[in-house]
Amino acid sequence: MARHIYSCPLRWSDMDAFGHVNNVVFLRYLEEARIDFMFRLAPGDGSPSFSGGSVVARHEIDYVRPLVHRHAPVTIESWVTKITAASLTIAYEVKDPEQVYVRASTVVVPYNLAEERPRRITAEEKLFLQEYLDQEPAVA
């Protein structure tokens, strides 16, 4: 099983009044990693995979420890934990080599923008997602 690794820079504006990355900002970090995974890494050159759009149906986030601003980026590791006919679940860890700051998951529904409705996952998309599928829960 492969994992997607995304390097996310921390911005000064990500900080809140308490001196750490605001909890809401982590959703933006997860979005950046998810977009990189689904749209940059997805099957290449001319493939229509995921190009029709997608919507988030659910987020779940566990804040493990505060993340404070620094110049080094944070790593977001992501993988797929579930694939159904019309949705997928992506799990994430926002971390450094020595510690985890956040564990999270997102349920994503492929969406047909032209028809304004959810759609099924294509065979090509499923094949791509299966490379990142890990049905075992992450060790805490």
ABEGO torsion letter per residue (X at the ends): XBBBBBBBBBBAAABBAAGBBBAAAAAAAAAAAAAAAAAAABBBGGBABGAAEBBBABBBBBBABBBBBBABBBBBBBBBABBBAABBBBBBBBBBAABBABBBBBBBBBBBAAAGBBBBBBAAAAAAAAAABBABBBBX
